Amino acid sequence: MALAGIDELLIGIDETVRMTLINPFNGSPCINRDTEENGWIDVMSDTSDAGAAYMRARNNRVLARGGRSATDEELQFENVEKAAALVTGWSLVAPIGSPINLAWSRATARELFGNRKARWMRDQVLEFSANLGNYRPTTSPDSSPMPSTISGSTGA
């Protein structure tokens, strides 16, 4: 095989990483006023199996359109679908510190991320999932410390 020995170049991360939910108004974590714990969303990377499955489905939808350009509604649908596909759980906190008692499910994620007023959370998920630095192994002797990101990665 011509590609033998390239394992260290291949990145496909299927672990979930906890993203701290960031207040869109001031850039600080959304902190639950009752427990003083950060709100969070568990996110898989774009290179995960879930990310690859989303891309296959998206590509099939693009091919089904033929040569027609995507509408704004279709583009928004893709962002919602991708975010919902990559999220595996959450503990939501509103920017004002209110705990949000909303059980996670893929259907609930689609509904939440499809609400234009919740776009700030969807955008954080999409940005976080695209940054492989958020998924860097922390136990490797050759790895540098986790980067500071706007999404507040904790690396675990």
Steps between C-alpha positions, in 0.01 A plus 500: 500500500641837400366667815648256751648671805284812494289419807633804685367726222147363519262686728155362565384592844190328632528613860257755631643816655309724738465852362432772754200704393613860448283804566462675162475841666820505703709201392507340845362156588126465560499419871204340674404748773373216725796261477775734371584233239565584135242414241639254250435308179676172416625519141661255259748626240436547130736204442297263719286221360196719576658785302577269208143363504362854494725587202386192305135595557570864408681397183205281402266798549729721288510238223120465513467874429681455171649826380261717699656730759400450860239732646559685826258261671701201374826652621350569843366143508852369439642703791226371730546140387877513542484650849233250609702208360814599693343570841470209745373672814471827689436694816362830374525831679356826368731801467331651809586191709164321493533121486305362202338165575495359147581133459735429211390298200592533136146621423518759778841614373354546150209699637722717722769566238230569241367790706657819365521640853719204605740546208770617742518148648492329162780722373712419806450126437596529133809709573610272784455181296708637211800581722702180540706673768202451729545124463875478545602214730616644831706198608749502213849610608537687169177697527501859608236630741145523373441824313272760645198531273197720497295195580690433819621148435585309811651213306290245687 
